[in-house]
Amino acid sequence: MTPGTNRRRTIFGAVDLHTGRSLYQVIHKAITANFTGFCEQLLAAYPAAPVVAVICDNNIIIHRSKLVRRWLAAHPPMLVLHGARHSPNDNPTERIWAAVKAWLANSPTSTIQGRLRQVHAFFRQQTTAQLLATAAPHTSPWLSEGYMQNFRQTA
């Protein structure tokens, strides 16, 4: 037990798996209005895209709320896909969250402002190539030729 109360923040984030561009938003609480606000940020970042597809984890209820469904109906270019429950390895962005968490775990700080600076520093210091290699390691240029497995040949 530690004295006081824990101060928390939520990070909504997305990585363009084609270019490696990352967008993220640090918020006080994961609520539906903040999620739709992040979706608006994504649409603004890709105004000419016919579809902006976002893969969400399947554990957070706000991704499926009535307000989000109404917002999605009013914004057809945004497509929210839901991954399998408890399958973070199926979502490339989850690998980036694991890297952020490891970065934070290895960089102790005593204030929430310090923690937020660390989050921003992580995204500033990562190149697009590094983010892509983290999100989709099987396509990383640093891995050997035979790294990826062909599961169709098994069984």
C-alpha positions in Angstrom: 0.0 0.0 0.0 1.2 3.5 -0.8 -0.1 6.6 0.9 -2.5 8.9 -0.9 -4.5 8.2 -4.0 -3.3 7.1 -7.3 -3.7 9.6 -10.1 -4.6 8.0 -13.4 -4.8 9.0 -17.0 -6.1 7.2 -20.1 -4.3 7.2 -23.5 -6.3 6.7 -26.7 -3.9 6.0 -29.5 -3.7 4.8 -33.1 -0.9 3.9 -35.4 -1.2 4.0 -39.2 0.2 0.6 -40.1 1.0 1.8 -43.6 3.1 4.9 -42.7 3.9 4.4 -39.0 2.3 7.8 -38.1 1.0 7.8 -34.6 -1.7 9.8 -33.0 -2.6 9.7 -29.4 -4.5 11.7 -26.8 -4.0 11.7 -23.1 -7.3 12.2 -21.2 -8.4 12.2 -17.5 -11.0 9.4 -17.9 -12.0 6.9 -20.5 -15.6 8.0 -21.2 -17.6 7.8 -24.4 -17.3 11.5 -25.2 -13.5 11.3 -25.0 -13.5 8.3 -27.3 -15.6 10.0 -29.9 -13.4 13.1 -29.6 -10.4 10.9 -30.4 -12.3 9.4 -33.4 -12.9 13.0 -34.6 -9.2 13.6 -34.3 -8.5 10.6 -36.5 -11.0 11.7 -39.1 -9.4 15.2 -39.2 -6.0 13.6 -39.6 -7.2 11.7 -42.7 -9.8 14.0 -44.4 -9.4 12.4 -47.8 -9.5 8.8 -46.7 -12.6 6.9 -47.8 -12.5 4.8 -44.6 -10.6 5.2 -41.3 -10.6 1.8 -39.6 -9.8 1.5 -36.0 -9.3 -1.8 -34.2 -10.4 -1.6 -30.6 -9.9 -4.0 -27.8 -13.1 -5.8 -26.8 -12.9 -5.1 -23.1 -13.8 -1.5 -22.8 -17.6 -0.9 -22.9 -17.3 2.7 -24.2 -16.2 1.4 -27.6 -19.7 -0.1 -27.9 -21.9 2.4 -26.2 -25.1 3.8 -27.7 -23.6 7.2 -28.0 -20.6 5.8 -30.0 -23.0 3.8 -32.2 -25.0 7.0 -32.9 -21.8 8.9 -33.6 -20.5 6.2 -35.9 -23.8 6.2 -37.8 -23.4 10.0 -38.4 -19.7 9.6 -39.5 -19.6 6.8 -42.1 -15.9 7.1 -42.9 -15.1 5.9 -39.4 -15.1 2.1 -39.0 -14.6 0.7 -35.5 -13.6 -3.0 -35.5 -13.6 -5.0 -32.3 -10.9 -7.5 -31.7 -11.3 -10.8 -29.9 -11.6 -10.7 -26.2 -8.4 -11.2 -24.2 -6.4 -11.4 -27.4 -4.1 -8.4 -27.3 -1.6 -10.1 -29.7 -4.2 -9.8 -32.5 -4.2 -6.0 -32.3 -0.9 -4.4 -33.5 -1.4 -1.3 -31.4 -1.5 -3.4 -28.2 2.2 -4.1 -28.9 2.9 -0.4 -28.8 1.0 -0.1 -25.5 3.2 -2.8 -24.1 6.3 -0.9 -25.2 4.9 2.3 -23.6 4.2 0.5 -20.3 7.7 -1.0 -20.3 9.1 2.5 -21.0 7.2 3.9 -18.1 8.1 1.0 -15.8 11.8 1.6 -16.4 11.5 5.4 -15.9 10.3 6.1 -12.4 8.8 9.5 -11.5 6.9 10.7 -8.5 4.4 13.0 -10.2 1.6 12.7 -12.7 3.1 15.6 -14.7 6.4 13.7 -14.9 4.6 10.6 -16.1 2.8 12.6 -18.8 6.1 14.0 -19.9 7.4 10.5 -20.2 4.5 9.4 -22.4 5.1 12.4 -24.7 8.8 11.6 -24.7 8.2 8.0 -25.8 6.2 9.1 -28.8 8.7 11.8 -29.7 11.7 9.5 -29.5 10.2 6.7 -31.6 10.7 6.9 -35.3 7.9 5.7 -37.6 10.0 2.7 -38.5 10.4 1.8 -34.8 6.7 2.1 -34.3 5.9 -0.1 -37.3 8.5 -2.7 -36.2 6.8 -2.8 -32.7 3.3 -2.9 -34.1 3.9 -5.5 -36.8 7.2 -7.3 -35.9 6.8 -10.0 -38.5 7.3 -7.3 -41.2 10.3 -5.7 -39.4 13.4 -5.2 -41.7 15.6 -6.3 -38.7 14.2 -9.9 -38.6 15.7 -12.8 -40.5 14.0 -14.1 -43.6 12.4 -17.2 -42.1 11.1 -15.5 -39.0 7.4 -15.5 -39.9 5.6 -18.9 -39.6 3.2 -20.2 -42.1 0.4 -21.7 -40.0 -1.5 -23.0 -43.0 1.1 -25.7 -43.6 0.6 -27.1 -40.1 -1.7 -29.9 -39.2 
